[in-house]
């Protein structure tokens, strides 16, 4: 195997792992914010922090899709979704 093929395989593995990790973190932080349970239960008390997490998670997902070679519009929801979710979180308090 040449170096280009090995690099492509490594990038796809890292990108796939990052997609799984990002999805898991989005679910855990959302459960912590809305239900107040789990590792991110403290977000229920301070939900403004969730806004920064969603921005970081969308950046992580964008990097993951570039690394894995998957098309970005296929995986990452439109940015408007994150804005609406942030407004929903902020409107709770």
PDB file of N, CA, C and O in Angstrom:
ATOM      1  N   UNK A   1       0.844  -1.182   0.000  1.00  0.00           N
ATOM      2  CA  UNK A   1       0.000   0.000   0.000  1.00  0.00           C
ATOM      3  C   UNK A   1       0.890   1.248   0.000  1.00  0.00           C
ATOM      4  O   UNK A   1       1.899   1.323   0.702  1.00  0.00           O
ATOM      5  N   UNK A   2       0.487   2.190  -0.791  1.00  0.00           N
ATOM      6  CA  UNK A   2       1.256   3.422  -0.816  1.00  0.00           C
ATOM      7  C   UNK A   2       0.785   4.363   0.293  1.00  0.00           C
ATOM      8  O   UNK A   2      -0.246   4.136   0.927  1.00  0.00           O
ATOM      9  N   UNK A   3       1.558   5.418   0.510  1.00  0.00           N
ATOM     10  CA  UNK A   3       1.267   6.335   1.614  1.00  0.00           C
ATOM     11  C   UNK A   3      -0.051   7.082   1.436  1.00  0.00           C
ATOM     12  O   UNK A   3      -0.714   7.410   2.420  1.00  0.00           O
ATOM     13  N   UNK A   4      -0.432   7.353   0.196  1.00  0.00           N
ATOM     14  CA  UNK A   4      -1.683   8.069  -0.044  1.00  0.00           C
ATOM     15  C   UNK A   4      -2.877   7.233   0.390  1.00  0.00           C
ATOM     16  O   UNK A   4      -3.815   7.750   0.996  1.00  0.00           O
ATOM     17  N   UNK A   5      -2.843   5.956   0.082  1.00  0.00           N
ATOM     18  CA  UNK A   5      -3.965   5.077   0.464  1.00  0.00           C
ATOM     19  C   UNK A   5      -4.026   4.910   1.984  1.00  0.00           C
ATOM     20  O   UNK A   5      -5.110   4.906   2.568  1.00  0.00           O
ATOM     21  N   UNK A   6      -2.869   4.772   2.615  1.00  0.00           N
ATOM     22  CA  UNK A   6      -2.834   4.638   4.077  1.00  0.00           C
ATOM     23  C   UNK A   6      -3.352   5.917   4.728  1.00  0.00           C
ATOM     24  O   UNK A   6      -4.117   5.854   5.690  1.00  0.00           O
ATOM     25  N   UNK A   7      -2.945   7.070   4.214  1.00  0.00           N
ATOM     26  CA  UNK A   7      -3.417   8.340   4.765  1.00  0.00           C
ATOM     27  C   UNK A   7      -4.925   8.470   4.630  1.00  0.00           C
ATOM     28  O   UNK A   7      -5.595   8.926   5.557  1.00  0.00           O
ATOM     29  N   UNK A   8      -5.461   8.076   3.492  1.00  0.00           N
ATOM     30  CA  UNK A   8      -6.901   8.156   3.277  1.00  0.00           C
ATOM     31  C   UNK A   8      -7.640   7.249   4.262  1.00  0.00           C
ATOM     32  O   UNK A   8      -8.682   7.628   4.798  1.00  0.00           O
ATOM     33  N   UNK A   9      -7.104   6.063   4.496  1.00  0.00           N
ATOM     34  CA  UNK A   9      -7.743   5.132   5.445  1.00  0.00           C
ATOM     35  C   UNK A   9      -7.714   5.702   6.861  1.00  0.00           C
ATOM     36  O   UNK A   9      -8.708   5.632   7.583  1.00  0.00           O
ATOM     37  N   UNK A  10      -6.578   6.261   7.252  1.00  0.00           N
ATOM     38  CA  UNK A  10      -6.454   6.840   8.597  1.00  0.00           C
ATOM     39  C   UNK A  10      -7.400   8.029   8.754  1.00  0.00           C
ATOM     40  O   UNK A  10      -8.046   8.165   9.794  1.00  0.00           O
ATOM     41  N   UNK A  11      -7.494   8.894   7.738  1.00  0.00           N
ATOM     42  CA  UNK A  11      -8.403  10.022   7.805  1.00  0.00           C
ATOM     43  C   UNK A  11      -9.850   9.557   7.934  1.00  0.00           C
ATOM     44  O   UNK A  11     -10.619  10.126   8.708  1.00  0.00           O
ATOM     45  N   UNK A  12     -10.217   8.541   7.189  1.00  0.00           N
ATOM     46  CA  UNK A  12     -11.600   8.041   7.266  1.00  0.00           C
ATOM     47  C   UNK A  12     -11.899   7.416   8.626  1.00  0.00           C
ATOM     48  O   UNK A  12     -12.999   7.578   9.155  1.00  0.00           O
ATOM     49  N   UNK A  13     -10.933   6.706   9.192  1.00  0.00           N
ATOM     50  CA  UNK A  13     -11.137   6.124  10.520  1.00  0.00           C
ATOM     51  C   UNK A  13     -11.296   7.221  11.574  1.00  0.00           C
ATOM     52  O   UNK A  13     -12.198   7.161  12.409  1.00  0.00           O
ATOM     53  N   UNK A  14     -10.424   8.213  11.528  1.00  0.00           N
ATOM     54  CA  UNK A  14     -10.520   9.305  12.496  1.00  0.00           C
ATOM     55  C   UNK A  14     -11.813  10.096  12.305  1.00  0.00           C
ATOM     56  O   UNK A  14     -12.463  10.469  13.282  1.00  0.00           O
ATOM     57  N   UNK A  15     -12.185  10.350  11.060  1.00  0.00           N
ATOM     58  CA  UNK A  15     -13.433  11.065  10.790  1.00  0.00           C
ATOM     59  C   UNK A  15     -14.643  10.292  11.262  1.00  0.00           C
ATOM     60  O   UNK A  15     -15.569  10.878  11.823  1.00  0.00           O
ATOM     61  N   UNK A  16     -14.656   8.979  11.045  1.00  0.00           N
ATOM     62  CA  UNK A  16     -15.789   8.150  11.487  1.00  0.00           C
ATOM     63  C   UNK A  16     -15.901   8.148  13.005  1.00  0.00           C
ATOM     64  O   UNK A  16     -17.000   8.249  13.551  1.00  0.00           O
ATOM     65  N   UNK A  17     -14.763   8.033  13.687  1.00  0.00           N
ATOM     66  CA  UNK A  17     -14.778   8.073  15.147  1.00  0.00           C
ATOM     67  C   UNK A  17     -15.276   9.422  15.648  1.00  0.00           C
ATOM     68  O   UNK A  17     -16.023   9.487  16.624  1.00  0.00           O
ATOM     69  N   UNK A  18     -14.864  10.498  14.983  1.00  0.00           N
ATOM     70  CA  UNK A  18     -15.284  11.830  15.404  1.00  0.00           C
ATOM     71  C   UNK A  18     -16.777  12.046  15.173  1.00  0.00           C
ATOM     72  O   UNK A  18     -17.421  12.744  15.956  1.00  0.00           O
ATOM     73  N   UNK A  19     -17.337  11.466  14.123  1.00  0.00           N
ATOM     74  CA  UNK A  19     -18.782  11.555  13.884  1.00  0.00           C
ATOM     75  C   UNK A  19     -19.537  10.844  15.008  1.00  0.00           C
ATOM     76  O   UNK A  19     -20.518  11.372  15.531  1.00  0.00           O
ATOM     77  N   UNK A  20     -19.080   9.655  15.374  1.00  0.00           N
ATOM     78  CA  UNK A  20     -19.730   8.903  16.460  1.00  0.00           C
ATOM     79  C   UNK A  20     -19.603   9.653  17.781  1.00  0.00           C
ATOM     80  O   UNK A  20     -20.567   9.742  18.541  1.00  0.00           O
ATOM     81  N   UNK A  21     -18.419  10.192  18.056  1.00  0.00           N
ATOM     82  CA  UNK A  21     -18.196  10.926  19.301  1.00  0.00           C
ATOM     83  C   UNK A  21     -19.056  12.179  19.371  1.00  0.00           C
ATOM     84  O   UNK A  21     -19.631  12.480  20.417  1.00  0.00           O
ATOM     85  N   UNK A  22     -19.148  12.909  18.269  1.00  0.00           N
ATOM     86  CA  UNK A  22     -19.958  14.125  18.242  1.00  0.00           C
ATOM     87  C   UNK A  22     -21.432  13.810  18.466  1.00  0.00           C
ATOM     88  O   UNK A  22     -22.112  14.506  19.221  1.00  0.00           O
ATOM     89  N   UNK A  23     -21.921  12.769  17.815  1.00  0.00           N
ATOM     90  CA  UNK A  23     -23.322  12.377  17.996  1.00  0.00           C
ATOM     91  C   UNK A  23     -23.593  12.001  19.447  1.00  0.00           C
ATOM     92  O   UNK A  23     -24.618  12.390  20.006  1.00  0.00           O
ATOM     93  N   UNK A  24     -22.691  11.255  20.057  1.00  0.00           N
ATOM     94  CA  UNK A  24     -22.846  10.862  21.456  1.00  0.00           C
ATOM     95  C   UNK A  24     -22.848  12.086  22.373  1.00  0.00           C
ATOM     96  O   UNK A  24     -23.662  12.169  23.292  1.00  0.00           O
ATOM     97  N   UNK A  25     -21.949  13.028  22.130  1.00  0.00           N
ATOM     98  CA  UNK A  25     -21.893  14.221  22.969  1.00  0.00           C
ATOM     99  C   UNK A  25     -23.136  15.099  22.813  1.00  0.00           C
ATOM    100  O   UNK A  25     -23.605  15.691  23.786  1.00  0.00           O
ATOM    101  N   UNK A  26     -23.667  15.185  21.596  1.00  0.00           N
ATOM    102  CA  UNK A  26     -24.899  15.957  21.395  1.00  0.00           C
ATOM    103  C   UNK A  26     -26.046  15.329  22.181  1.00  0.00           C
ATOM    104  O   UNK A  26     -26.820  16.036  22.828  1.00  0.00           O
ATOM    105  N   UNK A  27     -26.155  14.020  22.127  1.00  0.00           N
ATOM    106  CA  UNK A  27     -27.236  13.338  22.852  1.00  0.00           C
ATOM    107  C   UNK A  27     -27.059  13.508  24.359  1.00  0.00           C
ATOM    108  O   UNK A  27     -28.022  13.825  25.058  1.00  0.00           O
ATOM    109  N   UNK A  28     -25.844  13.303  24.869  1.00  0.00           N
ATOM    110  CA  UNK A  28     -25.617  13.405  26.314  1.00  0.00           C
ATOM    111  C   UNK A  28     -25.842  14.814  26.834  1.00  0.00           C
ATOM    112  O   UNK A  28     -26.435  14.995  27.898  1.00  0.00           O
ATOM    113  N   UNK A  29     -25.376  15.811  26.098  1.00  0.00           N
ATOM    114  CA  UNK A  29     -25.567  17.182  26.583  1.00  0.00           C
ATOM    115  C   UNK A  29     -27.026  17.608  26.479  1.00  0.00           C
ATOM    116  O   UNK A  29     -27.505  18.374  27.316  1.00  0.00           O
ATOM    117  N   UNK A  30     -27.736  17.126  25.469  1.00  0.00           N
ATOM    118  CA  UNK A  30     -29.165  17.457  25.363  1.00  0.00           C
ATOM    119  C   UNK A  30     -29.960  16.816  26.494  1.00  0.00           C
ATOM    120  O   UNK A  30     -30.849  17.446  27.066  1.00  0.00           O
ATOM    121  N   UNK A  31     -29.644  15.574  26.813  1.00  0.00           N
ATOM    122  CA  UNK A  31     -30.314  14.903  27.936  1.00  0.00           C
ATOM    123  C   UNK A  31     -30.013  15.636  29.238  1.00  0.00           C
ATOM    124  O   UNK A  31     -30.900  15.821  30.071  1.00  0.00           O
ATOM    125  N   UNK A  32     -28.763  16.053  29.412  1.00  0.00           N
ATOM    126  CA  UNK A  32     -28.405  16.803  30.610  1.00  0.00           C
ATOM    127  C   UNK A  32     -29.123  18.135  30.707  1.00  0.00           C
ATOM    128  O   UNK A  32     -29.540  18.547  31.789  1.00  0.00           O
ATOM    129  N   UNK A  33     -29.266  18.808  29.571  1.00  0.00           N
ATOM    130  CA  UNK A  33     -29.916  20.123  29.570  1.00  0.00           C
ATOM    131  C   UNK A  33     -31.405  20.022  29.831  1.00  0.00           C
ATOM    132  O   UNK A  33     -31.938  20.753  30.665  1.00  0.00           O
ATOM    133  N   UNK A  34     -32.082  19.131  29.134  1.00  0.00           N
ATOM    134  CA  UNK A  34     -33.537  19.096  29.203  1.00  0.00           C
ATOM    135  C   UNK A  34     -34.079  18.234  30.334  1.00  0.00           C
ATOM    136  O   UNK A  34     -35.149  18.525  30.871  1.00  0.00           O
ATOM    137  N   UNK A  35     -33.354  17.171  30.708  1.00  0.00           N
ATOM    138  CA  UNK A  35     -33.854  16.276  31.751  1.00  0.00           C
ATOM    139  C   UNK A  35     -33.114  16.406  33.074  1.00  0.00           C
ATOM    140  O   UNK A  35     -33.633  16.009  34.117  1.00  0.00           O
ATOM    141  N   UNK A  36     -31.899  16.961  33.038  1.00  0.00           N
ATOM    142  CA  UNK A  36     -31.132  17.138  34.269  1.00  0.00           C
ATOM    143  C   UNK A  36     -30.529  15.858  34.809  1.00  0.00           C
ATOM    144  O   UNK A  36     -30.311  15.742  36.015  1.00  0.00           O
ATOM    145  N   UNK A  37     -30.250  14.877  33.926  1.00  0.00           N
ATOM    146  CA  UNK A  37     -29.628  13.627  34.369  1.00  0.00           C
ATOM    147  C   UNK A  37     -28.386  13.360  33.539  1.00  0.00           C
ATOM    148  O   UNK A  37     -28.218  13.919  32.455  1.00  0.00           O
ATOM    149  N   UNK A  38     -27.519  12.506  34.053  1.00  0.00           N
ATOM    150  CA  UNK A  38     -26.343  12.094  33.303  1.00  0.00           C
ATOM    151  C   UNK A  38     -25.116  12.934  33.610  1.00  0.00           C
ATOM    152  O   UNK A  38     -25.084  13.703  34.571  1.00  0.00           O
ATOM    153  N   UNK A  39     -24.105  12.765  32.764  1.00  0.00           N
ATOM    154  CA  UNK A  39     -22.817  13.430  32.964  1.00  0.00           C
ATOM    155  C   UNK A  39     -22.920  14.947  32.795  1.00  0.00           C
ATOM    156  O   UNK A  39     -22.135  15.689  33.386  1.00  0.00           O
ATOM    157  N   UNK A  40     -23.865  15.404  32.006  1.00  0.00           N
ATOM    158  CA  UNK A  40     -24.046  16.835  31.774  1.00  0.00           C
ATOM    159  C   UNK A  40     -25.263  17.381  32.513  1.00  0.00           C
ATOM    160  O   UNK A  40     -25.911  18.307  32.027  1.00  0.00           O
ATOM    161  N   UNK A  41     -25.580  16.831  33.665  1.00  0.00           N
ATOM    162  CA  UNK A  41     -26.749  17.271  34.424  1.00  0.00           C
ATOM    163  C   UNK A  41     -26.616  18.715  34.891  1.00  0.00           C
ATOM    164  O   UNK A  41     -27.622  19.391  35.108  1.00  0.00           O
ATOM    165  N   UNK A  42     -25.399  19.186  35.044  1.00  0.00           N
ATOM    166  CA  UNK A  42     -25.179  20.565  35.480  1.00  0.00           C
ATOM    167  C   UNK A  42     -25.666  21.568  34.438  1.00  0.00           C
ATOM    168  O   UNK A  42     -25.860  22.740  34.762  1.00  0.00           O
ATOM    169  N   UNK A  43     -25.868  21.133  33.195  1.00  0.00           N
ATOM    170  CA  UNK A  43     -26.377  22.034  32.170  1.00  0.00           C
ATOM    171  C   UNK A  43     -27.835  22.410  32.415  1.00  0.00           C
ATOM    172  O   UNK A  43     -28.310  23.422  31.900  1.00  0.00           O
ATOM    173  N   UNK A  44     -28.542  21.608  33.192  1.00  0.00           N
ATOM    174  CA  UNK A  44     -29.939  21.923  33.515  1.00  0.00           C
ATOM    175  C   UNK A  44     -30.013  23.201  34.351  1.00  0.00           C
ATOM    176  O   UNK A  44     -30.978  23.959  34.254  1.00  0.00           O
ATOM    177  N   UNK A  45     -28.994  23.430  35.164  1.00  0.00           N
ATOM    178  CA  UNK A  45     -28.948  24.623  36.006  1.00  0.00           C
ATOM    179  C   UNK A  45     -28.453  25.830  35.213  1.00  0.00           C
ATOM    180  O   UNK A  45     -28.918  26.950  35.423  1.00  0.00           O
ATOM    181  N   UNK A  46     -27.503  25.597  34.297  1.00  0.00           N
ATOM    182  CA  UNK A  46     -26.886  26.689  33.530  1.00  0.00           C
ATOM    183  C   UNK A  46     -27.023  26.398  32.033  1.00  0.00           C
ATOM    184  O   UNK A  46     -26.033  26.033  31.398  1.00  0.00           O
ATOM    185  N   UNK A  47     -28.216  26.549  31.449  1.00  0.00           N
ATOM    186  CA  UNK A  47     -28.441  26.140  30.062  1.00  0.00           C
ATOM    187  C   UNK A  47     -27.784  27.038  29.018  1.00  0.00           C
ATOM    188  O   UNK A  47     -27.691  26.649  27.854  1.00  0.00           O
ATOM    189  N   UNK A  48     -27.326  28.230  29.404  1.00  0.00           N
ATOM    190  CA  UNK A  48     -26.682  29.109  28.428  1.00  0.00           C
ATOM    191  C   UNK A  48     -25.396  28.478  27.897  1.00  0.00           C
ATOM    192  O   UNK A  48     -24.963  28.789  26.787  1.00  0.00           O
ATOM    193  N   UNK A  49     -24.794  27.607  28.673  1.00  0.00           N
ATOM    194  CA  UNK A  49     -23.567  26.934  28.263  1.00  0.00           C
ATOM    195  C   UNK A  49     -23.817  25.993  27.093  1.00  0.00           C
ATOM    196  O   UNK A  49     -22.913  25.730  26.299  1.00  0.00           O
ATOM    197  N   UNK A  50     -25.025  25.491  26.986  1.00  0.00           N
ATOM    198  CA  UNK A  50     -25.364  24.566  25.903  1.00  0.00           C
ATOM    199  C   UNK A  50     -25.183  25.219  24.531  1.00  0.00           C
ATOM    200  O   UNK A  50     -24.878  24.532  23.556  1.00  0.00           O
ATOM    201  N   UNK A  51     -25.366  26.518  24.451  1.00  0.00           N
ATOM    202  CA  UNK A  51     -25.187  27.229  23.189  1.00  0.00           C
ATOM    203  C   UNK A  51     -23.766  27.078  22.675  1.00  0.00           C
ATOM    204  O   UNK A  51     -23.556  26.809  21.492  1.00  0.00           O
ATOM    205  N   UNK A  52     -22.801  27.247  23.545  1.00  0.00           N
ATOM    206  CA  UNK A  52     -21.402  27.063  23.155  1.00  0.00           C
ATOM    207  C   UNK A  52     -21.088  25.633  22.775  1.00  0.00           C
ATOM    208  O   UNK A  52     -20.301  25.382  21.862  1.00  0.00           O
ATOM    209  N   UNK A  53     -21.710  24.688  23.482  1.00  0.00           N
ATOM    210  CA  UNK A  53     -21.494  23.284  23.143  1.00  0.00           C
ATOM    211  C   UNK A  53     -22.025  22.959  21.749  1.00  0.00           C
ATOM    212  O   UNK A  53     -21.362  22.262  20.980  1.00  0.00           O
ATOM    213  N   UNK A  54     -23.215  23.459  21.419  1.00  0.00           N
ATOM    214  CA  UNK A  54     -23.764  23.184  20.096  1.00  0.00           C
ATOM    215  C   UNK A  54     -22.907  23.781  18.994  1.00  0.00           C
ATOM    216  O   UNK A  54     -22.771  23.187  17.925  1.00  0.00           O
ATOM    217  N   UNK A  55     -22.333  24.934  19.239  1.00  0.00           N
ATOM    218  CA  UNK A  55     -21.442  25.523  18.237  1.00  0.00           C
ATOM    219  C   UNK A  55     -20.173  24.685  18.094  1.00  0.00           C
ATOM    220  O   UNK A  55     -19.693  24.470  16.981  1.00  0.00           O
ATOM    221  N   UNK A  56     -19.633  24.217  19.204  1.00  0.00           N
ATOM    222  CA  UNK A  56     -18.441  23.372  19.142  1.00  0.00           C
ATOM    223  C   UNK A  56     -18.751  22.028  18.483  1.00  0.00           C
ATOM    224  O   UNK A  56     -17.937  21.506  17.721  1.00  0.00           O
ATOM    225  N   UNK A  57     -19.923  21.473  18.774  1.00  0.00           N
ATOM    226  CA  UNK A  57     -20.287  20.188  18.188  1.00  0.00           C
ATOM    227  C   UNK A  57     -20.508  20.305  16.683  1.00  0.00           C
ATOM    228  O   UNK A  57     -20.160  19.393  15.933  1.00  0.00           O
ATOM    229  N   UNK A  58     -21.085  21.423  16.237  1.00  0.00           N
ATOM    230  CA  UNK A  58     -21.265  21.582  14.788  1.00  0.00           C
ATOM    231  C   UNK A  58     -19.924  21.739  14.091  1.00  0.00           C
ATOM    232  O   UNK A  58     -19.761  21.264  12.968  1.00  0.00           O
ATOM    233  N   UNK A  59     -18.960  22.392  14.726  1.00  0.00           N
ATOM    234  CA  UNK A  59     -17.612  22.480  14.166  1.00  0.00           C
ATOM    235  C   UNK A  59     -16.948  21.100  14.139  1.00  0.00           C
ATOM    236  O   UNK A  59     -16.285  20.746  13.164  1.00  0.00           O
ATOM    237  N   UNK A  60     -17.128  20.324  15.212  1.00  0.00           N
ATOM    238  CA  UNK A  60     -16.573  18.963  15.244  1.00  0.00           C
ATOM    239  C   UNK A  60     -17.161  18.101  14.130  1.00  0.00           C
ATOM    240  O   UNK A  60     -16.442  17.338  13.486  1.00  0.00           O
ATOM    241  N   UNK A  61     -18.462  18.222  13.906  1.00  0.00           N
ATOM    242  CA  UNK A  61     -19.107  17.425  12.871  1.00  0.00           C
ATOM    243  C   UNK A  61     -18.637  17.839  11.479  1.00  0.00           C
ATOM    244  O   UNK A  61     -18.486  16.992  10.600  1.00  0.00           O
ATOM    245  N   UNK A  62     -18.405  19.127  11.275  1.00  0.00           N
ATOM    246  CA  UNK A  62     -17.900  19.598   9.986  1.00  0.00           C
ATOM    247  C   UNK A  62     -16.506  19.051   9.724  1.00  0.00           C
ATOM    248  O   UNK A  62     -16.221  18.584   8.621  1.00  0.00           O
ATOM    249  N   UNK A  63     -15.639  19.104  10.721  1.00  0.00           N
ATOM    250  CA  UNK A  63     -14.287  18.558  10.566  1.00  0.00           C
ATOM    251  C   UNK A  63     -14.342  17.058  10.332  1.00  0.00           C
ATOM    252  O   UNK A  63     -13.584  16.528   9.519  1.00  0.00           O
ATOM    253  N   UNK A  64     -15.226  16.374  11.032  1.00  0.00           N
ATOM    254  CA  UNK A  64     -15.340  14.919  10.873  1.00  0.00           C
ATOM    255  C   UNK A  64     -15.796  14.539   9.476  1.00  0.00           C
ATOM    256  O   UNK A  64     -15.296  13.575   8.897  1.00  0.00           O
ATOM    257  N   UNK A  65     -16.744  15.291   8.932  1.00  0.00           N
ATOM    258  CA  UNK A  65     -17.215  14.951   7.592  1.00  0.00           C
ATOM    259  C   UNK A  65     -16.157  15.233   6.537  1.00  0.00           C
ATOM    260  O   UNK A  65     -16.077  14.519   5.538  1.00  0.00           O
ATOM    261  N   UNK A  66     -15.352  16.255   6.742  1.00  0.00           N
ATOM    262  CA  UNK A  66     -14.261  16.527   5.808  1.00  0.00           C
ATOM    263  C   UNK A  66     -13.209  15.426   5.888  1.00  0.00           C
ATOM    264  O   UNK A  66     -12.709  14.966   4.861  1.00  0.00           O
ATOM    265  N   UNK A  67     -12.875  15.004   7.100  1.00  0.00           N
ATOM    266  CA  UNK A  67     -11.873  13.943   7.263  1.00  0.00           C
ATOM    267  C   UNK A  67     -12.342  12.612   6.684  1.00  0.00           C
ATOM    268  O   UNK A  67     -11.561  11.883   6.072  1.00  0.00           O
ATOM    269  N   UNK A  68     -13.610  12.302   6.880  1.00  0.00           N
ATOM    270  CA  UNK A  68     -14.090  10.998   6.440  1.00  0.00           C
ATOM    271  C   UNK A  68     -14.463  10.981   4.965  1.00  0.00           C
ATOM    272  O   UNK A  68     -14.675   9.910   4.397  1.00  0.00           O
ATOM    273  N   UNK A  69     -14.545  12.139   4.342  1.00  0.00           N
ATOM    274  CA  UNK A  69     -14.848  12.189   2.919  1.00  0.00           C
ATOM    275  C   UNK A  69     -16.327  12.162   2.605  1.00  0.00           C
ATOM    276  O   UNK A  69     -16.706  12.017   1.443  1.00  0.00           O
ATOM    277  N   UNK A  70     -17.177  12.299   3.622  1.00  0.00           N
ATOM    278  CA  UNK A  70     -18.625  12.326   3.418  1.00  0.00           C
ATOM    279  C   UNK A  70     -19.013  13.755   3.078  1.00  0.00           C
ATOM    280  O   UNK A  70     -18.390  14.700   3.563  1.00  0.00           O
ATOM    281  N   UNK A  71     -20.031  13.922   2.251  1.00  0.00           N
ATOM    282  CA  UNK A  71     -20.479  15.263   1.902  1.00  0.00           C
ATOM    283  C   UNK A  71     -21.051  15.989   3.099  1.00  0.00           C
ATOM    284  O   UNK A  71     -21.851  15.410   3.834  1.00  0.00           O
ATOM    285  N   UNK A  72     -20.677  17.216   3.318  1.00  0.00           N
ATOM    286  CA  UNK A  72     -21.106  17.993   4.477  1.00  0.00           C
ATOM    287  C   UNK A  72     -22.624  18.199   4.510  1.00  0.00           C
ATOM    288  O   UNK A  72     -23.212  18.014   5.575  1.00  0.00           O
ATOM    289  N   UNK A  73     -23.293  18.566   3.420  1.00  0.00           N
ATOM    290  CA  UNK A  73     -24.743  18.770   3.528  1.00  0.00           C
ATOM    291  C   UNK A  73     -25.515  17.508   3.897  1.00  0.00           C
ATOM    292  O   UNK A  73     -26.641  17.587   4.387  1.00  0.00           O
ATOM    293  N   UNK A  74     -24.913  16.350   3.664  1.00  0.00           N
ATOM    294  CA  UNK A  74     -25.597  15.094   3.976  1.00  0.00           C
ATOM    295  C   UNK A  74     -25.647  14.843   5.477  1.00  0.00           C
ATOM    296  O   UNK A  74     -26.627  14.286   5.972  1.00  0.00           O
ATOM    297  N   UNK A  75     -24.608  15.242   6.214  1.00  0.00           N
ATOM    298  CA  UNK A  75     -24.510  14.929   7.637  1.00  0.00           C
ATOM    299  C   UNK A  75     -24.929  16.100   8.521  1.00  0.00           C
ATOM    300  O   UNK A  75     -25.755  15.925   9.417  1.00  0.00           O
ATOM    301  N   UNK A  76     -24.381  17.282   8.289  1.00  0.00           N
ATOM    302  CA  UNK A  76     -24.586  18.406   9.187  1.00  0.00           C
ATOM    303  C   UNK A  76     -25.928  19.075   8.880  1.00  0.00           C
ATOM    304  O   UNK A  76     -26.166  19.475   7.741  1.00  0.00           O
ATOM    305  N   UNK A  77     -26.806  19.204   9.877  1.00  0.00           N
ATOM    306  CA  UNK A  77     -28.068  19.897   9.624  1.00  0.00           C
ATOM    307  C   UNK A  77     -27.807  21.371   9.336  1.00  0.00           C
ATOM    308  O   UNK A  77     -26.742  21.886   9.678  1.00  0.00           O
ATOM    309  N   UNK A  78     -28.741  22.042   8.726  1.00  0.00           N
ATOM    310  CA  UNK A  78     -28.542  23.463   8.439  1.00  0.00           C
ATOM    311  C   UNK A  78     -28.284  24.251   9.710  1.00  0.00           C
ATOM    312  O   UNK A  78     -28.784  23.907  10.781  1.00  0.00           O
ATOM    313  N   UNK A  79     -27.504  25.305   9.582  1.00  0.00           N
ATOM    314  CA  UNK A  79     -27.137  26.096  10.751  1.00  0.00           C
ATOM    315  C   UNK A  79     -28.372  26.714  11.410  1.00  0.00           C
ATOM    316  O   UNK A  79     -28.362  26.987  12.610  1.00  0.00           O
ATOM    317  N   UNK A  80     -29.415  26.930  10.645  1.00  0.00           N
ATOM    318  CA  UNK A  80     -30.640  27.481  11.203  1.00  0.00           C
ATOM    319  C   UNK A  80     -31.250  26.584  12.271  1.00  0.00           C
ATOM    320  O   UNK A  80     -31.894  27.068  13.202  1.00  0.00           O
ATOM    321  N   UNK A  81     -31.046  25.274  12.137  1.00  0.00           N
ATOM    322  CA  UNK A  81     -31.532  24.342  13.149  1.00  0.00           C
ATOM    323  C   UNK A  81     -30.881  24.624  14.492  1.00  0.00           C
ATOM    324  O   UNK A  81     -31.554  24.628  15.523  1.00  0.00           O
ATOM    325  N   UNK A  82     -29.566  24.862  14.484  1.00  0.00           N
ATOM    326  CA  UNK A  82     -28.863  25.139  15.737  1.00  0.00           C
ATOM    327  C   UNK A  82     -29.291  26.477  16.324  1.00  0.00           C
ATOM    328  O   UNK A  82     -29.373  26.617  17.544  1.00  0.00           O
ATOM    329  N   UNK A  83     -29.562  27.456  15.478  1.00  0.00           N
ATOM    330  CA  UNK A  83     -30.026  28.747  15.979  1.00  0.00           C
ATOM    331  C   UNK A  83     -31.394  28.592  16.644  1.00  0.00           C
ATOM    332  O   UNK A  83     -31.624  29.145  17.720  1.00  0.00           O
ATOM    333  N   UNK A  84     -32.304  27.845  16.014  1.00  0.00           N
ATOM    334  CA  UNK A  84     -33.618  27.617  16.614  1.00  0.00           C
ATOM    335  C   UNK A  84     -33.519  26.843  17.922  1.00  0.00           C
ATOM    336  O   UNK A  84     -34.243  27.132  18.875  1.00  0.00           O
ATOM    337  N   UNK A  85     -32.624  25.861  17.968  1.00  0.00           N
ATOM    338  CA  UNK A  85     -32.441  25.092  19.194  1.00  0.00           C
ATOM    339  C   UNK A  85     -31.877  25.969  20.305  1.00  0.00           C
ATOM    340  O   UNK A  85     -32.291  25.846  21.458  1.00  0.00           O
ATOM    341  N   UNK A  86     -30.948  26.843  19.979  1.00  0.00           N
ATOM    342  CA  UNK A  86     -30.390  27.750  20.978  1.00  0.00           C
ATOM    343  C   UNK A  86     -31.460  28.711  21.491  1.00  0.00           C
ATOM    344  O   UNK A  86     -31.521  28.988  22.688  1.00  0.00           O
ATOM    345  N   UNK A  87     -32.303  29.221  20.589  1.00  0.00           N
ATOM    346  CA  UNK A  87     -33.386  30.107  21.020  1.00  0.00           C
ATOM    347  C   UNK A  87     -34.371  29.374  21.918  1.00  0.00           C
ATOM    348  O   UNK A  87     -34.897  29.950  22.870  1.00  0.00           O
ATOM    349  N   UNK A  88     -34.621  28.109  21.618  1.00  0.00           N
ATOM    350  CA  UNK A  88     -35.516  27.317  22.465  1.00  0.00           C
ATOM    351  C   UNK A  88     -34.922  27.135  23.850  1.00  0.00           C
ATOM    352  O   UNK A  88     -35.629  27.246  24.851  1.00  0.00           O
ATOM    353  N   UNK A  89     -33.635  26.860  23.914  1.00  0.00           N
ATOM    354  CA  UNK A  89     -32.972  26.695  25.210  1.00  0.00           C
ATOM    355  C   UNK A  89     -33.025  27.988  26.001  1.00  0.00           C
ATOM    356  O   UNK A  89     -33.320  27.975  27.196  1.00  0.00           O
ATOM    357  N   UNK A  90     -32.741  29.110  25.339  1.00  0.00           N
ATOM    358  CA  UNK A  90     -32.732  30.386  26.042  1.00  0.00           C
ATOM    359  C   UNK A  90     -34.130  30.826  26.457  1.00  0.00           C
ATOM    360  O   UNK A  90     -34.287  31.525  27.458  1.00  0.00           O
ATOM    361  N   UNK A  91     -35.145  30.425  25.698  1.00  0.00           N
ATOM    362  CA  UNK A  91     -36.504  30.860  26.039  1.00  0.00           C
ATOM    363  C   UNK A  91     -37.059  30.132  27.249  1.00  0.00           C
ATOM    364  O   UNK A  91     -38.076  30.539  27.810  1.00  0.00           O
ATOM    365  N   UNK A  92     -36.400  29.061  27.653  1.00  0.00           N
ATOM    366  CA  UNK A  92     -36.875  28.325  28.823  1.00  0.00           C
ATOM    367  C   UNK A  92     -36.654  29.104  30.114  1.00  0.00           C
ATOM    368  O   UNK A  92     -37.335  28.860  31.110  1.00  0.00           O
ATOM    369  N   UNK A  93     -35.696  30.050  30.103  1.00  0.00           N
ATOM    370  CA  UNK A  93     -35.342  30.752  31.349  1.00  0.00           C
ATOM    371  C   UNK A  93     -35.487  32.239  31.214  1.00  0.00           C
ATOM    372  O   UNK A  93     -35.230  32.974  32.167  1.00  0.00           O
TER     373      UNK A  93
END
